[in-house]
Structures are given as structure tokens and as C-alpha cells.
């Protein structure tokens, strides 16, 4: 299970910064006007009024700088943090779903086929040699004094000059 968490973090390092920047931008551009409109809809009638809410959203989009200033005052800041908390939970759920979808399907999904990265702690040297023989990869040689089949298929081309 640990390979899934490590693989997901390795794949999404860059995306984490983008997710954080997007969260900040959406919090300012999206959450502040909504919090302002909700508070105005509640202040004017004492209960939530959808007509006033829609009018205030329109006002908030047209007078964005004024709304940011008002939202950070004592009257509106509580509503802003309430809406921000709800938005952050929803945003985190979507991010978590995306991260789960990018998790590796198995332990060997990002390892090159044919490399010796599949082995751990030198277990490839039970079959191969790290000193001499036919070169297979860096520090991996097929010993010629090995009993059994030592045939090698070479893929690629030889350079003679």
C-alpha cells in the first residue's frame, strides 16, 4: 500500500503547487463574492432571500474590489470563513479523487521493463554477477562460467569504429 502513496506523490509533485495556487485564486474570486452575497441576503431580510442573493452576486461581480474590502470587515468575515471551510472541504474531496485516480495500479507500474530495478538489495546477483561476464546493464553481467544456458539476445546494433 505504501507504494501507492509514494507513487502518487512522485507523480503529482508539480500538480500539488498548482492545486494550492488554484485554491487561493478560487477562494478570492469565487468564495468572497458568494460569502458577501449570502451575508447581504441574510442581513436585509433576517432570513435567506434568493432574489437578494442573486442581486448581490451580480453586484459583487461588477464591484469586485469593494466586495473584497467589505468581506474582510468584522461583519462579513465570519460568513467568509464559513463558506471558505465548505468550499475547502469540497475542493479537497475533488483533489483526493484526482490523486486516487493517478495512483499506480501495481508496485511495478513505473519501472522500466528489462531493467534490474525490480530487484532489491542485490538479489539479482543470485543469477547475475556484478564483476565480470557478458554485459547486460550497468553493474550487471551474465557470468560465462555459469552452469546452464548462457545464451544472450542482443537488441540494437554494434559499432565497430
Buried (B, 14 or more C-beta within 10 A) or exposed (E): EEBBEEBBEEBBEEBEEEBEEEBEEBBEEEBBBBBBBBBBBBEEEEEEBEEBBEBBBEBBEEBBEEBBEBBEEEEBBEBBEEBBEEBBEEBEEEBEEEBEEEBBEEEEEEEEEEEBEEBEEEEBBEEBBEEEBBEBEEBBBBBEEEEEEEEEEEEEEEEEE
